[in-house]
Amino acid sequence: MMSFKVLALLLVAVFWHPSSVESVVRHYKFRVVKKNTTRLCNTKPIITVNGKYPGPTLYAREDDTVIVRVVNHVQDNVTIHWHGVRQFRTGWSDGPAYITQCPIPTGQSYIYNFTLTGQRGTLLWHAHINWQRATVHGAIVILPKRGVPYPFPKPDKEEIIIFGEWWNSDVEAVINQAMKLGQPPNVSDAHTINGLPGPVSNCTSKGYTLHVETGKIYLLRIVNAAVNEELFFRIAGHKLTIVEVDATYTKPFQTDTIFIGPGQTTNALLAADQSIGKYLIAISPFMDTIVATDNQTATGILRYKGIVPFSTTSLTAMPPRNATPVTNSFMDSLRSLNSKTYPANVPLNIDHSLLFTIGVGVNPCATCINGSRLVADINNVSFVMPTTALLQAHYYDISGVFTDDFPGNPPIPFNYTGSPPQNMQTKNGTKVYRLAYNSTVQIVLQGNSFIAPESHPTHLHGFNFFVVGKGVGNYDPKNDPKNFNLVDPVERNTISVPTGGWTAIRFSADNPGVWFMHCHLEVHTTWGLKMAFLVENGKGPNESILPPPSDLPKC
């Protein structure tokens, strides 16, 4: 089996200029094309990048500049988001449609140009318009600078493992029908591991195979690119050592179960230290409320070198669908490395203390079933997507596109996790919250009990944040901060807000531009659980957003 050293040398040969010793420029071309693809014994055309599902992995090193030319060869509009990339001053390359750019029309192209400043680890890229990310997604691998070791034992090999969801129907038809009816969309037909569901009851589908060799250490770069579901991940008979989440190093800890939400990444060390044989790899959904999920367990096989033919597979039991204690145990174990080299610079003095209630609501709809539609909101505002990109409107001072009066607290306080009020109607608006450059922000994301309280994996573009606290029930501003971890809280870009509970995050607004924040369950984003921060320029050009590129798509 190829060693990690050989693999690294091959990657250098393929992706890097041989004379490069410092940060360099990496060039990629993404061709967005339709491809007939078969899963679950069902064939349909799907949108892909370069004809691959999942799409190609983007490799780079810390502080490299990445240039990706995206060419749209399909009839749908397209954008690509580089999930978790900080995009310092390069908001034009962040990717969410109508937030930082207008989408790329059919037959046209756009160049994304960004630098991976101070970042290393695993992230992901995905489409950021409609529900395209169901099939348009892939991994980002940012290796440390040359000569800089990992702060954990060097693996012999690295493997990328991407989780996803598969619909036999066209995904856009699924959500369009749901929006027409005002009802939740149909759940997916299968989960996938590297694009493969494994065998299911009515189809002998192919599954993913991880080949290992006794005594070797493997770094698993795990990406959850699922559309609507948080997932559990297990490998029968093996423990995993967590060393990184969302491209930030953590204090290592061992677990037999990884909990990972859409948009999150986790790096784990796997020791091939069991008897030679086959071991089940499995993912299954988490949902601790009445909301429907795709309950298919996707499976693969970990296969040792030297296995004898017809060996039986060692199995594993997945956690129950509502295994909240398993999710809490995993999340509570995450701590920033907080070393001299990789410190946790948690903001201690806060300029903006915000309370955002998040959840679903019900608005009137004359053409929908029952005369109403399900919506989602932050602080009772269901976000309405503009037809001009917010960043463009901000940069060129175009009026009438958005207002900067997004409420920093619930307009009408209530018992957020108690009995819901009779009126669950929301207000519609395209509102942003304005922040001065380098101001410090604390957001308490407070789940509510409307319709069905559930976990909300929430993603903030343009920043990492520190998760300083979480709890069940209503946040208590007097007593809960006494238990905040301000020393080594985990640093992430996407965090699950617990069902009927709250999560507190902190960050410094050190990146000028317009930055999207939304639930990474695509159904909730579609329903309006989203908003944006407008971070003003600081002093001088180094604290100001760069001018827009000449090929910026037009709306």
URSULMO-V958102 format. One record per residue. N is the residue number from 1. RES is the residue in one letter. SS is DSSP state (H for helix, E for strand, - for the rest). PHI is phi as a letter, one per 40 degrees, with the letter a starting at -180 (* if undefined). PSI is psi in radians with two decimals (* if undefined). Layout:
n = {N/N}
res = {RES/RES}
ss = {SS/SS}
phi = {PHI/PHI}
psi = {PSI/PSI}
This chain:
n = {1/2/3/4/5/6/7/8/9/10/11/12/13/14/15/16/17/18/19/20/21/22/23/24/25/26/27/28/29/30/31/32/33/34/35/36/37/38/39/40/41/42/43/44/45/46/47/48/49/50/51/52/53/54/55/56/57/58/59/60/61/62/63/64/65/66/67/68/69/70/71/72/73/74/75/76/77/78/79/80/81/82/83/84/85/86/87/88/89/90/91/92/93/94/95/96/97/98/99/100/101/102/103/104/105/106/107/108/109/110/111/112/113/114/115/116/117/118/119/120/121/122/123/124/125/126/127/128/129/130/131/132/133/134/135/136/137/138/139/140/141/142/143/144/145/146/147/148/149/150/151/152/153/154/155/156/157/158/159/160/161/162/163/164/165/166/167/168/169/170/171/172/173/174/175/176/177/178/179/180/181/182/183/184/185/186/187/188/189/190/191/192/193/194/195/196/197/198/199/200/201/202/203/204/205/206/207/208/209/210/211/212/213/214/215/216/217/218/219/220/221/222/223/224/225/226/227/228/229/230/231/232/233/234/235/236/237/238/239/240/241/242/243/244/245/246/247/248/249/250/251/252/253/254/255/256/257/258/259/260/261/262/263/264/265/266/267/268/269/270/271/272/273/274/275/276/277/278/279/280/281/282/283/284/285/286/287/288/289/290/291/292/293/294/295/296/297/298/299/300/301/302/303/304/305/306/307/308/309/310/311/312/313/314/315/316/317/318/319/320/321/322/323/324/325/326/327/328/329/330/331/332/333/334/335/336/337/338/339/340/341/342/343/344/345/346/347/348/349/350/351/352/353/354/355/356/357/358/359/360/361/362/363/364/365/366/367/368/369/370/371/372/373/374/375/376/377/378/379/380/381/382/383/384/385/386/387/388/389/390/391/392/393/394/395/396/397/398/399/400/401/402/403/404/405/406/407/408/409/410/411/412/413/414/415/416/417/418/419/420/421/422/423/424/425/426/427/428/429/430/431/432/433/434/435/436/437/438/439/440/441/442/443/444/445/446/447/448/449/450/451/452/453/454/455/456/457/458/459/460/461/462/463/464/465/466/467/468/469/470/471/472/473/474/475/476/477/478/479/480/481/482/483/484/485/486/487/488/489/490/491/492/493/494/495/496/497/498/499/500/501/502/503/504/505/506/507/508/509/510/511/512/513/514/515/516/517/518/519/520/521/522/523/524/525/526/527/528/529/530/531/532/533/534/535/536/537/538/539/540/541/542/543/544/545/546/547/548/549/550/551/552/553/554/555}
res = {M/M/S/F/K/V/L/A/L/L/L/V/A/V/F/W/H/P/S/S/V/E/S/V/V/R/H/Y/K/F/R/V/V/K/K/N/T/T/R/L/C/N/T/K/P/I/I/T/V/N/G/K/Y/P/G/P/T/L/Y/A/R/E/D/D/T/V/I/V/R/V/V/N/H/V/Q/D/N/V/T/I/H/W/H/G/V/R/Q/F/R/T/G/W/S/D/G/P/A/Y/I/T/Q/C/P/I/P/T/G/Q/S/Y/I/Y/N/F/T/L/T/G/Q/R/G/T/L/L/W/H/A/H/I/N/W/Q/R/A/T/V/H/G/A/I/V/I/L/P/K/R/G/V/P/Y/P/F/P/K/P/D/K/E/E/I/I/I/F/G/E/W/W/N/S/D/V/E/A/V/I/N/Q/A/M/K/L/G/Q/P/P/N/V/S/D/A/H/T/I/N/G/L/P/G/P/V/S/N/C/T/S/K/G/Y/T/L/H/V/E/T/G/K/I/Y/L/L/R/I/V/N/A/A/V/N/E/E/L/F/F/R/I/A/G/H/K/L/T/I/V/E/V/D/A/T/Y/T/K/P/F/Q/T/D/T/I/F/I/G/P/G/Q/T/T/N/A/L/L/A/A/D/Q/S/I/G/K/Y/L/I/A/I/S/P/F/M/D/T/I/V/A/T/D/N/Q/T/A/T/G/I/L/R/Y/K/G/I/V/P/F/S/T/T/S/L/T/A/M/P/P/R/N/A/T/P/V/T/N/S/F/M/D/S/L/R/S/L/N/S/K/T/Y/P/A/N/V/P/L/N/I/D/H/S/L/L/F/T/I/G/V/G/V/N/P/C/A/T/C/I/N/G/S/R/L/V/A/D/I/N/N/V/S/F/V/M/P/T/T/A/L/L/Q/A/H/Y/Y/D/I/S/G/V/F/T/D/D/F/P/G/N/P/P/I/P/F/N/Y/T/G/S/P/P/Q/N/M/Q/T/K/N/G/T/K/V/Y/R/L/A/Y/N/S/T/V/Q/I/V/L/Q/G/N/S/F/I/A/P/E/S/H/P/T/H/L/H/G/F/N/F/F/V/V/G/K/G/V/G/N/Y/D/P/K/N/D/P/K/N/F/N/L/V/D/P/V/E/R/N/T/I/S/V/P/T/G/G/W/T/A/I/R/F/S/A/D/N/P/G/V/W/F/M/H/C/H/L/E/V/H/T/T/W/G/L/K/M/A/F/L/V/E/N/G/K/G/P/N/E/S/I/L/P/P/P/S/D/L/P/K/C}
ss = {-/-/-/H/H/H/H/H/H/H/H/H/H/H/H/-/-/-/-/-/-/-/-/-/E/E/E/E/E/E/E/E/E/E/E/E/E/E/E/-/-/E/E/E/E/E/E/E/E/-/-/E/-/-/-/-/-/E/E/E/E/-/-/-/E/E/E/E/E/E/E/E/-/-/-/-/-/E/-/E/E/E/E/-/-/-/-/-/-/-/H/H/H/-/-/-/E/-/-/-/E/-/-/E/-/-/-/-/E/E/E/E/E/E/E/-/-/-/-/-/E/E/E/E/E/E/E/-/-/-/-/H/H/H/-/-/E/E/E/E/E/E/E/-/-/-/-/-/-/-/-/-/-/-/-/-/E/E/E/E/E/E/E/E/E/E/-/-/-/-/H/H/H/H/H/H/H/H/H/H/H/-/-/-/-/-/-/-/-/E/E/E/E/-/-/E/-/-/-/E/-/-/E/-/-/-/-/-/E/E/E/E/-/-/-/-/E/E/E/E/E/E/E/E/-/-/-/-/-/E/E/E/E/E/E/-/-/-/-/E/E/E/E/E/E/-/-/E/E/E/E/E/E/E/E/-/-/E/E/E/-/-/-/-/E/E/E/E/E/E/E/-/-/-/-/-/-/E/E/E/E/E/E/E/E/E/-/-/-/-/-/-/-/-/-/-/-/E/E/E/E/E/E/E/-/-/-/-/-/-/-/-/E/E/-/-/-/-/-/-/-/-/-/H/H/H/H/H/H/H/H/H/H/-/E/E/-/-/-/-/-/-/-/-/-/-/-/-/-/-/-/E/E/E/E/E/E/E/E/E/E/E/E/E/-/-/-/-/H/H/H/E/E/E/E/E/E/E/-/-/E/E/E/-/-/-/-/-/-/H/H/H/H/H/H/-/-/-/-/-/-/-/E/-/-/-/-/-/-/-/-/-/-/-/-/-/-/-/-/-/-/-/-/-/-/-/E/E/E/-/E/E/E/E/E/-/-/-/-/E/E/E/E/E/E/E/E/-/-/-/-/-/-/-/-/E/E/E/E/E/-/-/-/-/E/E/E/E/E/E/E/E/-/-/-/-/-/-/-/H/H/H/H/-/-/-/-/-/E/-/E/E/-/E/E/E/E/-/-/-/E/E/E/E/E/E/E/E/-/-/-/-/E/E/E/E/E/E/E/-/-/H/H/H/H/H/H/-/-/E/E/E/E/E/E/-/-/-/-/-/H/H/H/-/-/-/-/-/-/-/-/-/-/-/-}
phi = {*/c/c/c/c/c/d/c/c/c/c/d/c/c/b/b/c/c/c/c/b/b/c/b/b/b/b/b/b/b/c/c/b/c/a/c/b/b/a/f/f/b/b/a/c/b/c/b/b/f/g/b/b/c/c/c/c/c/b/a/b/d/g/c/c/b/b/b/c/b/b/c/b/b/c/c/c/b/a/b/b/b/c/g/c/c/f/d/g/b/d/c/b/c/h/c/c/g/b/b/a/c/c/c/c/d/g/b/b/a/b/c/b/a/b/c/c/g/b/a/h/b/b/a/b/a/d/b/a/f/b/c/c/d/b/b/a/a/c/b/b/b/c/c/d/d/g/c/c/c/c/a/d/c/c/c/a/b/b/c/b/b/c/a/b/b/b/c/c/c/c/c/c/c/c/c/c/c/c/c/c/g/b/c/c/c/c/c/c/a/c/b/b/f/g/b/c/g/c/b/d/b/a/c/c/c/b/c/b/b/c/b/b/d/g/c/b/b/c/c/c/b/b/c/b/c/c/b/b/c/b/c/b/a/b/d/g/b/c/b/b/c/b/a/b/f/g/b/c/b/c/c/a/c/a/b/b/b/b/a/c/d/g/c/b/a/b/b/c/b/c/c/b/b/c/d/i/b/b/c/b/a/b/a/c/b/a/b/a/c/c/c/b/c/c/c/c/c/b/a/b/c/b/c/c/g/c/c/c/g/c/c/c/c/b/b/c/c/c/d/d/b/c/d/d/c/c/c/d/c/c/c/c/c/b/c/d/f/c/c/c/b/c/b/c/c/c/b/b/b/c/b/b/b/b/b/c/b/i/b/a/b/b/c/a/c/c/c/c/g/g/a/b/c/b/b/a/b/f/g/b/c/c/b/c/c/b/b/c/d/c/c/c/c/c/c/f/c/c/g/c/a/b/b/b/c/c/c/a/d/d/b/c/a/c/c/b/c/c/c/c/c/c/b/c/b/b/c/a/b/b/b/b/c/b/c/d/g/c/b/b/b/b/c/c/b/c/b/b/c/g/a/c/a/c/b/c/b/b/b/c/g/a/c/b/b/c/c/a/a/a/b/g/c/c/b/c/c/b/c/c/c/b/c/c/b/b/b/c/c/b/a/b/a/b/c/c/c/d/g/a/a/b/b/b/b/a/b/c/c/b/c/i/b/b/c/b/a/c/c/c/d/c/c/c/d/c/h/c/a/a/a/c/b/b/c/c/c/c/g/c/c/b/b/c/c/c/c/c/c/c/d/c/b/c}
psi = {2.47/2.28/2.86/-0.63/-0.77/-0.74/-0.77/-0.72/-0.67/-0.73/-0.72/-0.77/-0.63/-0.73/-0.26/2.56/2.31/-0.40/0.00/2.29/-0.37/-3.01/2.50/-3.10/2.24/2.23/2.32/2.69/2.13/1.99/2.01/1.98/2.74/2.52/2.31/2.21/2.42/2.18/2.61/0.63/0.47/2.28/2.37/2.74/2.32/2.70/2.29/2.95/2.13/0.46/0.24/2.49/1.95/2.96/3.12/2.62/2.35/2.05/2.45/-3.12/2.79/2.35/0.04/2.71/2.36/2.27/2.05/2.07/2.01/2.11/2.20/1.90/0.23/2.97/-0.36/2.63/2.67/2.50/2.76/2.29/2.37/1.48/2.05/-0.23/2.27/-0.52/0.85/1.99/0.11/0.81/-0.44/-0.32/0.15/-0.72/-0.39/2.23/2.33/0.10/-0.99/-0.18/2.76/2.63/2.83/2.04/2.90/2.43/-0.02/3.02/2.88/2.47/2.07/2.22/1.95/2.77/2.40/1.11/2.04/0.41/2.46/2.51/-2.75/2.25/-2.93/2.76/2.63/2.76/2.58/0.95/2.38/-2.40/0.45/-0.45/-0.12/-0.63/-0.24/1.55/2.80/3.10/2.65/2.14/2.00/1.84/2.72/2.89/2.68/2.33/-0.12/2.08/2.84/2.61/0.63/2.93/2.36/2.18/2.75/-0.46/2.73/2.48/2.39/2.22/2.02/2.21/2.55/-3.04/2.55/2.28/2.34/-0.52/2.91/2.22/-0.59/-0.61/-0.61/-0.89/-0.60/-0.71/-0.73/-0.73/-0.61/-0.68/-0.34/0.32/2.93/2.59/2.81/2.47/2.88/2.86/-0.28/2.70/2.77/2.62/2.00/0.75/0.01/2.28/-0.33/3.02/2.45/3.05/-0.66/0.26/2.25/1.14/2.60/2.57/2.90/2.47/2.24/1.97/2.24/2.88/2.33/2.32/-0.15/2.70/2.31/2.34/1.97/2.09/1.77/2.25/2.26/1.78/0.30/2.74/-0.77/0.14/2.33/2.57/2.64/2.57/2.27/2.65/2.11/2.32/0.06/2.47/2.69/2.43/1.97/2.25/-0.16/2.52/2.47/0.70/0.58/2.36/2.56/2.84/2.25/2.46/2.69/2.55/2.74/-0.10/2.22/2.35/2.20/2.22/2.86/2.30/-0.19/2.70/2.65/2.26/2.27/2.44/2.31/2.11/2.18/1.33/0.27/3.04/2.54/2.26/-2.86/2.42/2.37/2.37/2.34/2.58/2.53/2.78/2.68/2.31/1.98/0.65/-2.94/0.00/2.42/2.53/2.87/1.92/0.22/2.32/2.08/2.43/2.67/-3.01/2.28/2.15/2.08/2.52/2.38/0.12/2.50/2.63/2.59/0.46/2.53/2.74/2.25/2.26/2.93/2.54/2.24/2.70/2.67/2.69/-0.58/0.59/1.18/-0.72/-0.58/-0.73/-0.74/-0.76/-0.75/-0.87/-0.63/-0.32/-0.24/2.18/2.47/2.59/-0.73/0.90/3.10/-0.67/-0.61/1.29/2.76/1.72/1.30/2.23/2.26/-0.63/2.18/2.26/-0.64/1.97/1.90/2.55/1.97/1.96/2.36/2.48/-2.86/2.88/-3.02/2.14/2.66/2.55/1.85/-0.51/-0.01/2.88/2.40/0.16/0.34/2.80/2.60/2.39/3.04/2.79/2.86/2.18/0.75/0.28/2.02/2.04/2.31/2.12/2.33/3.04/-0.11/2.39/2.37/-0.72/-0.69/-0.78/-0.69/-0.85/-0.72/0.08/0.85/2.12/2.79/0.01/-0.71/2.90/2.73/0.66/0.55/2.29/2.28/-0.18/2.82/2.28/-0.66/1.83/2.54/3.13/1.62/-0.63/0.21/-2.72/2.22/2.60/2.81/-0.70/1.90/0.49/2.57/2.92/2.56/2.52/2.72/1.49/2.52/2.81/2.20/2.35/2.40/2.60/2.32/0.15/2.72/2.48/2.35/2.25/2.17/1.97/1.92/1.96/2.67/3.09/0.24/2.36/-1.32/1.91/2.45/2.93/2.39/1.80/1.94/2.26/2.33/2.11/2.63/-0.12/2.72/2.73/2.80/2.31/1.69/-0.25/2.80/2.82/3.04/2.54/-2.73/2.42/2.33/1.80/-0.31/-0.79/-0.59/-0.65/-0.36/-0.40/0.15/2.50/1.86/0.19/-0.99/0.81/2.65/2.52/2.20/3.10/-0.18/2.28/2.43/2.12/2.13/2.64/2.20/0.57/-2.82/2.77/2.39/2.26/2.70/2.50/2.86/2.30/1.19/0.34/1.80/2.51/-2.85/2.15/2.15/2.47/2.28/2.80/2.37/0.15/1.99/-0.55/-0.69/-0.62/-0.78/-0.67/-0.20/0.17/1.36/2.75/-3.11/2.56/2.35/1.93/2.08/2.78/2.65/-2.49/2.15/3.00/-0.54/-0.18/0.38/2.64/2.50/2.74/2.69/2.59/2.78/-0.41/0.29/2.19/2.63/2.55/*}
